[in-house]
């Protein structure tokens, strides 16, 4: 580990430069052409390192990039999957307001933390392994997807398929907190929409003929809000609400979109069931329920062994590595749920994901790359 880190340390500036190149290639999830441009840039870096690269073509979303690195050739036994995403939450043109810049040892810019820094870490991990002539015994598949920030609709099946062929999954999502904790548990995440239909009427002339859809939705929100159990890790948040046309009209339509989170798969299923069983409260109102859990929880046992290995490798470098449980979901939720050991948050150390202050600590890049390299060489 020490020699990997020793080789990587002087490459800190080169790593930051590549993060800059990546950040300048904007890649908002919803813009296929932009994500594809960035994907080609990433693909070229992998080809230069001798990986076999395939673009998994998508019609609406950006193409996913699959890079297979297999230095042992036919002797390779088994597979490790390294996961990350190409897309960011920042729209085209964000760069004009939020240019890539380096200041006081930190690199700022759209997506540097979530998660272009992680993509750079993977590339340099491979460089360090090649330089040290450490040949992993397994085939390593790097899968860089195009739609993580919008729910991974087009990538989920390929993520699960590659995970099922693998004995471990490493996810290069941002680390947690200033100490760079890895993520050993994540809540399951879902979205449910309640749509109420009432009956329109004049609010002054014949209010008795109306059924107020907004009132129906409000009553439902009051009911579902009681399902929050923060101590058990269950949260229900009415996040978007819509309805009505004019103040003098009894509204016929209203809807609410609710964010759901749960720590345990059983709680997730129970919560979904409760939503399905909701019935209208006002007489004459209709209620429709759509959606549900999208990402199952990533429960800690799936990560415990990998975490112990990562911790031991970090210790060899003189770094203390901690773990965190987080409420946010990632593609690691999918791989853990199909039963494959998954360690998440191995990417960059930074802060301000999805905000104008998004930045990473440049000094941590070599350490993280050494850690990923160490894992790939020993798993
Ligand atoms: Zn991310």
Boltz pocket constraint, residues with backbone or C-beta under 6 A from the ligand:
constraints:
  - pocket:
      binder: B
      contacts: [[A, 85], [A, 114], [A, 115], [A, 148], [A, 173], [A, 174]]
      max_distance: 6.0
